[in-house]
Amino acid sequence: MDLLRALDEAGGAARRSDLLRAGVPERSMARAVKEERVLAVGHGTYALPWAAREVALATLFRAQIGCVSACDHWGLPLWGRHNSTHLVVPRHRSASRRDPGELAEVTLHRTSWPLPGSVWVPVTSAIDQAAWCTTPVEQLVLVDAALHSQLLLPGDVAHFGAGTARRRAWLRRMASSAAESPLETVARAGLAAAGMAVQEQVVVRGVGRVDFVVEDAVAVEVDGWEYHQGREAFERDRARDRGMLARGKPVMRFTSHEVRGDLAAVARQVAQIVGKEPRRDLDRRLAWMLGHRK
């Protein structure tokens, strides 16, 4: 079989042993690499130039692409930074003979769970696996986004098996399909951690939909800068704020920078306005949720 055709049928990358079994002459592999028609990926693995690097690495390690890398592939937003390719391999698989350069590109997760036949871990399993290397709130962002886009069903969260029992219970309690952005998920989690009652995506006659109504006393809006550039958006927000105030609910607006930078301060400011004392253990709750040691 022709090498380029064999690689294309394999999804862009294949191991030398599999290519030989498919009838590809070994001499054609070396020639194609020399002519730069094919890339040599680590030891004994070849890939077409257009093949995704994640796929090539998964082929090299005989692994599936999972965890946050698969979540990103399925179009889910990542709240934290994850630069390496996350691969899932059987628990017994050793990496002791791997080249350090190859290992530097990947995060290897070992599991005794059955691995899927495809190179990409299914979205439900990928979100579950994200417990291996995300904070609780980062995983909640994935859960909410998947529920909102209907990539995940509410009952799926109950079947998660990774992470601690505390995290899984928290995810079941906090998961929501109403959140329209990671920023909303994180802000809602922070307000709830302070012990406040939060209604999401509340439609107010004459005003429209607001992100949150907290303790039935104040509206809270959270937005990134990109959503409020320009005079029209600026004026629309002020008109909405006046409309809410006329209905007895002042509006508190927080930026992405504020939510990311000091979620505790955001929660305490809202609690002060609604006249409710935040939970005494708010800092400890947020430290766990955000993955900070306290």
Summary of the structure (lengths in Angstrom):
residues: 294
radius of gyration: 24.1
end to end distance: 59.7
largest distance: 78.7
contacts: 919
relative contact order: 0.08
helix: 47%
strand: 16%
